Amino acid sequence: SLTAAESFNYKKFFEMVGLKKKSPEDVKKVFHILDKDRSGFIEEEELKFVLKGFTPEGRDLSDKETKALLAAGDKDGDGKIGAD
């Protein structure tokens, strides 16, 4: 479940929200929702609250879960996720 601590699996989450099937435009829309400070990047602090962006009862991710999700999306290793 999405509520149990350390239960977050980003691969299952991406499947659940249909991220793989979304068009590049849709992915950019989701990106802009998560990029709260409009920096053009999703930083670790913003990623921590990703579940709340999809469901009001979503919990904050643990630091470990946040780092795993960040690593999955951070292709160039700069510690943040760019729109690409």
All heavy atoms as an XYZ file, in Angstrom:
659
protein
N       0.847     -1.200      0.000
C       0.000      0.000      0.000
C       0.876      1.241      0.000
O       2.051      1.184      0.347
C      -0.917     -0.013      1.212
O      -0.382      0.751      2.255
N       0.280      2.349     -0.360
C       1.037      3.603     -0.425
C       1.193      4.245      0.949
O       1.838      5.265      1.076
C       0.334      4.604     -1.353
C       0.361      4.277     -2.840
C      -0.454      5.283     -3.615
C       1.773      4.232     -3.376
N       0.574      3.666      1.968
C       0.609      4.311      3.271
C       1.641      3.706      4.212
O       2.097      4.361      5.132
C      -0.779      4.259      3.942
O      -1.231      2.903      3.931
C      -1.770      5.123      3.193
N       2.029      2.461      4.001
C       2.999      1.808      4.886
C       4.389      2.392      4.679
O       4.811      2.619      3.550
C       3.022      0.310      4.638
N       5.103      2.616      5.768
C       6.448      3.172      5.684
C       7.357      2.240      4.892
O       7.233      1.021      4.976
C       7.009      3.383      7.089
N       8.255      2.827      4.113
C       9.225      2.086      3.300
C       8.567      1.121      2.302
O       9.194      0.159      1.876
C      10.217      1.311      4.198
C      10.982      2.173      5.178
C      11.847      3.252      4.522
O      12.242      3.113      3.357
O      12.108      4.256      5.193
N       7.305      1.364      1.963
C       6.598      0.476      1.034
C       6.607      1.010     -0.389
O       6.162      0.351     -1.312
C       5.144      0.306      1.477
O       4.475      1.563      1.394
N       7.112      2.228     -0.558
C       7.016      2.893     -1.854
C       7.933      2.228     -2.876
O       9.117      2.051     -2.643
C       7.386      4.365     -1.705
C       7.283      5.143     -2.989
C       6.045      5.476     -3.507
C       8.417      5.530     -3.669
C       5.954      6.191     -4.690
C       8.335      6.250     -4.849
C       7.093      6.578     -5.358
N       7.351      1.844     -4.007
C       8.110      1.247     -5.104
C       7.875      2.134     -6.322
O       6.775      2.161     -6.865
C       7.607     -0.176     -5.354
C       8.312     -0.848     -6.525
O       8.570     -0.225     -7.554
N       8.609     -2.121     -6.372
N       8.894      2.887     -6.724
C       8.669      3.863     -7.793
C       8.264      3.221     -9.111
O       7.500      3.801     -9.871
C       9.869      4.810     -7.955
C      11.159      4.148     -8.370
C      11.402      3.851     -9.705
C      12.147      3.836     -7.438
C      12.583      3.244    -10.093
C      13.327      3.231     -7.824
C      13.548      2.937     -9.149
O      14.704      2.337     -9.538
N       8.727      2.006     -9.383
C       8.337      1.345    -10.643
C       6.840      1.039    -10.649
O       6.150      1.285    -11.637
C       9.158      0.073    -10.862
C      10.603      0.388    -11.200
C      11.426     -0.860    -11.413
C      12.857     -0.476    -11.765
N      13.830     -1.426    -11.266
N       6.343      0.506     -9.519
C       4.903      0.237     -9.410
C       4.113      1.544     -9.468
O       3.044      1.618    -10.068
C       4.590     -0.472     -8.084
C       4.881     -1.948     -8.116
C       4.373     -2.622     -6.844
C       4.880     -4.045     -6.759
N       5.105     -4.482     -5.390
N       4.661      2.571     -8.819
C       4.011      3.883     -8.805
C       3.885      4.436    -10.225
O       2.825      4.905    -10.626
C       4.815      4.834     -7.907
C       4.331      6.251     -7.945
C       3.126      6.604     -7.348
C       5.086      7.232     -8.554
C       2.683      7.908     -7.376
C       4.656      8.545     -8.583
C       3.447      8.890     -7.996
N       4.964      4.356    -11.000
C       4.924      4.862    -12.378
C       3.889      4.099    -13.202
O       3.186      4.691    -14.012
C       6.298      4.747    -13.051
C       7.343      5.674    -12.479
C       8.681      5.345    -12.548
C       6.981      6.868    -11.878
C       9.656      6.190    -12.022
C       7.938      7.716    -11.346
C       9.283      7.378    -11.425
N       3.812      2.781    -12.986
C       2.796      1.993    -13.691
C       1.398      2.423    -13.267
O       0.506      2.580    -14.092
C       2.976      0.499    -13.387
C       4.078     -0.150    -14.187
C       4.418     -1.556    -13.684
O       3.517     -2.221    -13.108
O       5.576     -1.971    -13.851
N       1.231      2.625    -11.954
C      -0.078      2.978    -11.417
C      -0.576      4.310    -11.969
O      -1.739      4.455    -12.310
C       0.001      3.045     -9.889
C      -1.319      2.983     -9.204
S      -1.075      2.997     -7.412
C      -0.740      4.711     -7.136
N       0.302      5.285    -12.056
C      -0.116      6.594    -12.570
C      -0.025      6.653    -14.094
O      -0.320      7.681    -14.695
C       0.670      7.763    -11.927
C       0.433      7.805    -10.434
C       2.160      7.697    -12.230
N       0.389      5.533    -14.712
C       0.402      5.457    -16.174
C       1.464      6.313    -16.829
O       1.312      6.746    -17.967
N       2.547      6.586    -16.104
C       3.577      7.486    -16.627
C       4.186      6.976    -17.930
O       4.459      7.751    -18.829
C       4.670      7.677    -15.571
C       5.355      9.034    -15.526
C       4.342     10.166    -15.450
C       6.307      9.113    -14.359
N       4.344      5.674    -18.064
C       4.955      5.112    -19.276
C       4.077      5.316    -20.510
O       4.571      5.356    -21.624
C       5.215      3.613    -19.086
C       6.349      3.293    -18.122
C       6.597      1.804    -18.113
C       7.608      1.254    -17.166
N       8.560      2.084    -16.538
N       2.765      5.419    -20.290
C       1.848      5.550    -21.425
C       1.556      7.003    -21.763
O       0.888      7.295    -22.732
C       0.522      4.840    -21.112
C       0.684      3.343    -20.936
C      -0.688      2.690    -20.719
C      -0.552      1.293    -20.165
N      -0.470      1.246    -18.700
N       2.027      7.920    -20.943
C       1.720      9.328    -21.161
C       2.572      9.911    -22.283
O       3.696      9.506    -22.514
C       1.942     10.127    -19.878
C       0.910      9.802    -18.803
C       0.928     10.837    -17.696
C       0.016     10.501    -16.547
N      -1.332     10.127    -16.904
N       1.994     10.896    -22.944
C       2.725     11.597    -23.999
C       3.757     12.521    -23.343
O       3.627     12.860    -22.165
C       1.750     12.444    -24.810
O       1.272     13.519    -24.007
N       4.766     12.962    -24.103
C       5.742     13.905    -23.543
C       5.078     15.161    -22.974
O       5.529     15.695    -21.966
C       6.626     14.243    -24.741
C       6.523     13.041    -25.633
C       5.111     12.524    -25.449
N       3.990     15.609    -23.591
C       3.275     16.791    -23.093
C       2.680     16.522    -21.714
O       2.743     17.370    -20.814
C       2.152     17.206    -24.055
C       2.622     17.744    -25.380
C       3.112     16.653    -26.344
O       2.581     15.518    -26.309
O       4.027     16.944    -27.133
N       2.064     15.343    -21.554
C       1.479     14.975    -20.261
C       2.555     14.857    -19.185
O       2.359     15.278    -18.051
C       0.706     13.655    -20.359
C      -0.633     13.825    -21.067
O      -1.106     14.975    -21.174
O      -1.189     12.808    -21.505
N       3.685     14.256    -19.559
C       4.780     14.108    -18.599
C       5.257     15.486    -18.146
O       5.504     15.718    -16.966
C       5.941     13.278    -19.205
C       7.163     13.306    -18.289
C       5.491     11.833    -19.424
N       5.340     16.434    -19.089
C       5.757     17.792    -18.732
C       4.755     18.455    -17.782
O       5.148     19.185    -16.876
C       5.949     18.635    -19.999
C       7.302     18.384    -20.664
C       7.703     19.583    -21.493
C       9.116     19.552    -22.019
N       9.774     18.291    -22.237
N       3.454     18.192    -17.995
C       2.432     18.742    -17.090
C       2.638     18.234    -15.671
O       2.579     18.992    -14.708
C       1.018     18.366    -17.560
C       0.485     19.247    -18.653
C      -0.931     18.814    -19.052
C      -1.238     19.273    -20.460
N      -2.207     18.417    -21.136
N       2.866     16.922    -15.548
C       3.115     16.321    -14.233
C       4.377     16.927    -13.624
O       4.417     17.283    -12.449
C       3.252     14.781    -14.337
C       3.706     14.183    -13.011
C       1.929     14.152    -14.776
N       5.398     17.079    -14.463
C       6.662     17.660    -14.008
C       6.426     19.045    -13.401
O       6.922     19.354    -12.313
C       7.642     17.765    -15.178
C       8.980     18.342    -14.791
C       9.990     17.509    -14.350
C       9.213     19.701    -14.847
C      11.218     18.029    -13.977
C      10.432     20.225    -14.478
C      11.437     19.392    -14.039
N       5.634     19.871    -14.093
C       5.406     21.239    -13.610
C       4.601     21.270    -12.316
O       4.778     22.173    -11.498
C       4.759     22.095    -14.705
C       5.718     22.406    -15.814
N       6.911     23.063    -15.610
C       5.681     22.114    -17.128
C       7.555     23.178    -16.763
N       6.839     22.601    -17.697
N       3.736     20.283    -12.121
C       2.993     20.193    -10.856
C       3.969     19.911     -9.714
O       3.863     20.491     -8.636
C       1.925     19.071    -10.930
C       0.811     19.472    -11.903
C       1.352     18.767     -9.535
C      -0.114     18.332    -12.294
N       4.936     19.036     -9.970
C       5.893     18.652     -8.925
C       6.981     19.703     -8.712
O       7.530     19.818     -7.621
C       6.535     17.306     -9.278
C       5.571     16.127     -9.361
C       6.304     14.882     -9.824
C       4.887     15.883     -8.032
N       7.279     20.478     -9.746
C       8.327     21.500     -9.660
C       7.743     22.756     -9.010
O       7.492     23.755     -9.672
C       8.862     21.798    -11.069
C       9.944     22.872    -11.072
O      10.570     23.091    -10.016
O      10.155     23.492    -12.132
N       7.546     22.687     -7.698
C       6.834     23.751     -6.973
C       7.536     25.108     -7.060
O       6.880     26.136     -7.109
C       6.700     23.372     -5.489
C       5.932     22.086     -5.254
C       4.505     22.365     -4.865
C       3.765     21.117     -4.484
N       2.853     20.656     -5.531
N       8.856     25.115     -7.038
C       9.558     26.401     -7.052
C       9.869     26.890     -8.469
O      10.544     27.900     -8.645
C      10.836     26.349     -6.194
C      11.881     25.382     -6.733
O      11.641     24.738     -7.785
O      12.939     25.271     -6.097
N       9.346     26.168     -9.473
C       9.507     26.561    -10.877
C      10.970     26.747    -11.272
O      11.302     27.614    -12.073
C       8.736     27.879    -11.170
C       7.246     27.781    -10.919
C       6.563     27.061    -12.056
N       5.145     26.879    -11.827
C       4.597     25.726    -11.465
N       5.331     24.675    -11.255
N       3.303     25.630    -11.314
N      11.841     25.919    -10.704
C      13.269     26.039    -11.001
C      13.632     25.335    -12.305
O      14.729     25.479    -12.804
C      14.094     25.437     -9.861
O      13.869     24.036     -9.795
N      12.688     24.539    -12.825
C      12.991     23.740    -14.002
C      13.572     22.383    -13.622
O      13.926     21.595    -14.478
N      13.673     22.151    -12.314
C      14.171     20.882    -11.795
C      13.310     20.437    -10.630
O      12.744     21.265     -9.928
C      15.624     21.019    -11.305
C      16.592     21.332    -12.400
C      16.959     22.640    -12.658
C      17.119     20.323    -13.194
C      17.850     22.932    -13.680
C      18.011     20.604    -14.221
C      18.379     21.914    -14.464
N      13.226     19.133    -10.441
C      12.559     18.596     -9.254
C      13.666     18.188     -8.285
O      14.447     17.283     -8.578
C      11.658     17.396     -9.600
C      10.566     17.833    -10.575
C      11.044     16.812     -8.322
C       9.746     16.694    -11.139
N      13.743     18.904     -7.174
C      14.759     18.620     -6.165
C      14.227     17.618     -5.158
O      13.032     17.353     -5.095
C      15.178     19.910     -5.443
C      15.962     20.889     -6.309
C      15.070     21.838     -7.110
O      13.863     21.929     -6.831
O      15.581     22.476     -8.034
N      15.130     17.117     -4.336
C      14.790     16.094     -3.353
C      13.636     16.533     -2.447
O      12.728     15.753     -2.167
C      16.030     15.761     -2.517
C      15.857     14.512     -1.690
C      17.157     14.048     -1.041
O      18.241     14.290     -1.601
O      17.057     13.441      0.030
N      13.654     17.788     -2.001
C      12.593     18.278     -1.109
C      11.215     18.206     -1.779
O      10.218     17.929     -1.129
C      12.877     19.716     -0.652
C      13.778     19.796      0.557
C      13.304     18.907      1.717
O      12.188     19.105      2.218
O      14.066     18.006      2.110
N      11.152     18.514     -3.064
C       9.876     18.466     -3.785
C       9.437     17.022     -4.006
O       8.244     16.713     -3.955
C      10.008     19.193     -5.134
C      10.216     20.684     -4.967
C      10.691     21.386     -6.223
O      11.392     20.765     -7.052
O      10.372     22.562     -6.367
N      10.393     16.159     -4.232
C      10.105     14.755     -4.509
C       9.499     14.049     -3.301
O       8.680     13.155     -3.438
C      11.416     14.063     -4.904
C      11.353     12.972     -5.955
C      10.539     13.407     -7.165
C      12.760     12.588     -6.374
N       9.897     14.493     -2.120
C       9.428     13.899     -0.866
C       7.889     13.905     -0.793
O       7.277     13.046     -0.197
C      10.025     14.698      0.292
C       9.865     14.046      1.630
C      10.598     14.887      2.677
C      10.636     14.204      3.993
N      11.799     13.359      4.190
N       7.267     14.901     -1.432
C       5.813     15.084     -1.345
C       5.079     14.604     -2.596
O       3.925     14.949     -2.818
C       5.492     16.564     -1.081
C       6.275     17.124      0.077
C       7.237     18.098     -0.114
C       6.070     16.645      1.368
C       7.979     18.600      0.950
C       6.806     17.139      2.442
C       7.756     18.109      2.234
N       5.746     13.782     -3.416
C       5.187     13.363     -4.700
C       3.826     12.681     -4.553
O       2.923     12.909     -5.359
C       6.191     12.469     -5.480
C       6.382     11.131     -4.794
C       5.723     12.254     -6.912
N       3.635     11.860     -3.531
C       2.363     11.139     -3.396
C       1.205     12.089     -3.130
O       0.086     11.853     -3.573
C       2.449     10.080     -2.285
C       3.443      8.942     -2.536
C       3.418      7.952     -1.378
C       3.159      8.230     -3.843
N       1.478     13.185     -2.435
C       0.416     14.164     -2.160
C      -0.066     14.846     -3.435
O      -1.183     15.329     -3.500
C       0.917     15.209     -1.160
C       1.049     14.643      0.232
C       1.131     15.751      1.275
C       0.949     15.185      2.649
N       2.165     15.114      3.431
N       0.804     14.868     -4.452
C       0.410     15.447     -5.732
C      -0.623     14.590     -6.451
O      -1.335     15.068     -7.320
N      -0.702     13.325     -6.083
C      -1.622     12.405     -6.757
C      -2.816     12.024     -5.891
O      -3.856     11.672     -6.406
C      -0.880     11.132     -7.192
C       0.095     11.388     -8.299
C       1.412     11.675     -8.024
C      -0.324     11.379     -9.616
C       2.311     11.939     -9.055
C       0.561     11.635    -10.648
C       1.878     11.918    -10.364
N      -2.662     12.073     -4.578
C      -3.752     11.708     -3.689
C      -3.632     12.492     -2.390
O      -2.548     12.563     -1.807
C      -3.777     10.181     -3.420
O      -4.719      9.909     -2.389
C      -2.427      9.640     -2.994
N      -4.723     13.125     -1.943
C      -4.672     13.960     -0.739
C      -4.198     13.200      0.501
O      -3.557     13.772      1.367
C      -6.114     14.430     -0.553
C      -6.784     14.216     -1.867
C      -6.051     13.102     -2.548
N      -4.506     11.893      0.554
C      -4.098     11.137      1.739
C      -2.696     10.524      1.580
O      -2.255      9.743      2.411
C      -5.119     10.059      2.099
C      -5.323      8.965      1.060
C      -6.368      9.346      0.019
O      -6.827     10.506      0.013
O      -6.717      8.479     -0.807
N      -2.021     10.874      0.497
C      -0.667     10.370      0.290
C       0.261     10.835      1.403
O       0.150     11.949      1.895
N       1.177      9.955      1.789
C       2.116     10.317      2.853
C       3.390     10.895      2.242
O       3.615     10.796      1.041
C       2.459      9.066      3.671
C       3.197      8.011      2.876
C       3.618      6.845      3.742
N       4.200      5.784      2.938
C       5.466      5.746      2.540
N       6.291      6.709      2.864
N       5.911      4.751      1.801
N       4.201     11.499      3.083
C       5.517     11.939      2.636
C       6.395     10.700      2.476
O       6.277      9.758      3.251
C       6.172     12.859      3.676
C       5.388     14.155      3.863
O       4.486     14.428      3.044
O       5.685     14.880      4.823
N       7.272     10.722      1.509
C       8.213      9.622      1.348
C       9.300      9.735      2.416
O       9.646     10.832      2.840
C       8.873      9.679     -0.032
C       7.966      9.487     -1.247
C       8.799      9.514     -2.521
C       7.198      8.186     -1.160
N       9.834      8.600      2.802
C      10.983      8.614      3.717
C      12.197      9.122      2.939
O      12.197      9.164      1.703
C      11.260      7.209      4.244
O      11.804      6.406      3.206
N      13.251      9.498      3.657
C      14.472      9.962      2.989
C      15.022      8.887      2.059
O      15.461      9.171      0.948
C      15.535     10.335      4.026
C      15.169     11.622      4.764
O      14.268     12.346      4.295
O      15.781     11.900      5.807
N      14.969      7.637      2.518
C      15.476      6.512      1.721
C      14.675      6.354      0.422
O      15.238      6.186     -0.661
C      15.389      5.242      2.575
C      16.057      4.030      1.973
C      16.041      2.896      2.995
C      16.054      1.551      2.339
N      15.717      0.484      3.267
N      13.358      6.421      0.545
C      12.493      6.296     -0.635
C      12.708      7.464     -1.589
O      12.752      7.290     -2.809
C      11.025      6.259     -0.206
C      10.651      4.987      0.529
C       9.281      5.071      1.175
O       8.865      6.158      1.616
O       8.624      4.030      1.243
N      12.830      8.662     -1.016
C      13.033      9.859     -1.835
C      14.335      9.745     -2.618
O      14.378     10.033     -3.817
C      13.056     11.125     -0.953
O      11.845     11.197     -0.213
C      13.161     12.378     -1.806
N      15.394      9.299     -1.953
C      16.696      9.162     -2.619
C      16.641      8.108     -3.730
O      17.240      8.291     -4.797
C      17.782      8.805     -1.606
C      18.195     10.010     -0.761
C      19.329      9.679      0.185
C      19.631     10.734      1.222
N      19.213     12.097      0.979
N      15.914      7.011     -3.514
C      15.787      5.968     -4.542
C      15.036      6.508     -5.757
O      15.426      6.259     -6.901
C      15.061      4.752     -3.972
N      13.977      7.267     -5.512
C      13.191      7.857     -6.601
C      14.021      8.894     -7.341
O      14.040      8.929     -8.573
C      11.907      8.478     -6.032
C      10.954      9.137     -7.022
C      10.527      8.174     -8.122
C       9.723      9.661     -6.299
N      14.742      9.709     -6.602
C      15.596     10.723     -7.206
C      16.656     10.062     -8.092
O      16.869     10.464     -9.236
C      16.269     11.560     -6.121
C      17.145     12.718     -6.607
C      16.302     13.777     -7.301
C      17.891     13.344     -5.446
N      17.281      9.015     -7.577
C      18.321      8.315     -8.338
C      17.751      7.736     -9.627
O      18.427      7.723    -10.664
C      18.938      7.211     -7.480
N      16.498      7.279     -9.583
C      15.865      6.693    -10.766
C      15.659      7.725    -11.866
O      15.735      7.418    -13.046
C      14.525      6.069    -10.385
N      15.399      8.966    -11.475
C      15.112     10.002    -12.468
C      16.278     10.922    -12.761
O      16.233     11.704    -13.707
N      17.326     10.846    -11.961
C      18.460     11.755    -12.087
C      19.509     11.150    -13.013
O      20.426     10.480    -12.573
C      19.048     12.011    -10.687
C      20.249     12.945    -10.720
O      20.454     13.625    -11.746
O      20.972     12.985     -9.715
N      19.364     11.407    -14.300
C      20.222     10.755    -15.290
C      21.661     11.271    -15.272
O      22.588     10.544    -15.567
C      19.644     10.939    -16.704
C      18.300     10.259    -16.907
C      18.395      8.753    -16.730
C      17.084      8.061    -16.899
N      16.793      7.024    -15.928
N      21.869     12.543    -14.949
C      23.233     13.087    -15.022
C      23.913     13.193    -13.656
O      25.019     13.698    -13.544
C      23.255     14.435    -15.745
C      22.357     15.477    -15.088
O      21.780     15.189    -14.012
O      22.230     16.582    -15.653
N      23.215     12.712    -12.608
C      23.846     12.644    -11.289
C      24.058     13.982    -10.612
O      24.910     14.109     -9.740
N      23.261     14.991    -10.980
C      23.450     16.309    -10.349
C      22.566     16.509     -9.120
O      22.519     17.598     -8.550
C      23.220     17.443    -11.355
C      21.795     17.509    -11.894
O      20.968     16.623    -11.542
O      21.493     18.437    -12.683
N      21.853     15.460     -8.705
C      21.057     15.542     -7.479
C      19.685     16.150     -7.667
O      18.996     16.484     -6.713
N      19.255     16.296     -8.916
C      17.904     16.795     -9.207
C      17.448     16.232    -10.534
O      18.257     15.732    -11.314
C      17.868     18.325     -9.185
C      18.885     18.978    -10.076
C      19.031     20.457     -9.774
C      20.100     21.069    -10.689
N      20.398     22.441    -10.398
N      16.145     16.326    -10.785
C      15.578     15.769    -12.012
C      15.150     16.900    -12.937
O      14.353     17.753    -12.547
C      14.355     14.876    -11.682
C      14.777     13.710    -10.777
C      13.707     14.352    -12.971
C      13.623     12.879    -10.265
N      15.713     16.916    -14.133
C      15.334     17.914    -15.128
C      14.114     17.462    -15.923
O      13.746     16.284    -15.880
N      13.507     18.374    -16.643
C      12.292     18.073    -17.398
C      12.513     16.987    -18.444
O      11.599     16.225    -18.756
C      11.752     19.335    -18.067
N      13.717     16.892    -18.965
C      13.996     15.862    -19.976
C      14.062     14.478    -19.369
O      13.817     13.506    -20.025
C      15.296     16.166    -20.713
C      15.205     17.497    -21.454
O      14.075     17.913    -21.804
O      16.256     18.124    -21.656
